[in-house]
Amino acid sequence: MAEGIIMELHRSSANYAKVVEDIVRMEKKIFPKHESLSKTFDEELGKKNCGLLYADVNGEVAGYAMYSWPSSLCASITKLAVKEKHRRKGYGEALLRAAIAKCRTRNIQRISLHVDPSRNAAMNLYKKLGFRIDSLIEQYYSLDRDAYRMYLDFNMDN
């Protein structure tokens, strides 16, 4: 990773409003309108089983990862995004690794996520970190866009 630092966002963070504003702007730019959480982002972060990490590069949000643990056995990576100018610098991998580590503190057995099969860089990153394809979910994103459900299992003896 270049000169960035991975930070955890808390409602009590002094820069909470600025970081959320930057992430909402990124959401609108990266994701289609129906996939964007830009209108409900603050509400999502208010949930007690949700967390957010972001890559700070000289005061700029370069990327973020949102995760949740809907049950005591599993967690989910719900969003992972990096600004275009910061891609291919290791921020996505650093964010994903940090999100996995945060989820692991909950003693979960599985982390799952959904990814568009056409997003090759994302697919390669997930596979590199041990995620496996579970199934294809047709029309997950829209009538003409499917998703792979991927998972990462942990050996509970470790």
Buried (B, 14 or more C-beta within 10 A) or exposed (E): BEEBEBBEBEEEEEBBEEBBEBBBEBBBEBBEEEBBBBEEBEEBBEEEEBBBBBBBBEEEBBBBBBBBBBEEEBBBBBBBBBBEEBBEBBBBBBBBBBBBEBBBEBEBBBBBBBBBEEEEEBBEBBEEEEBEBBEEEEEBBEEEBBBBBBBBBBEEEE
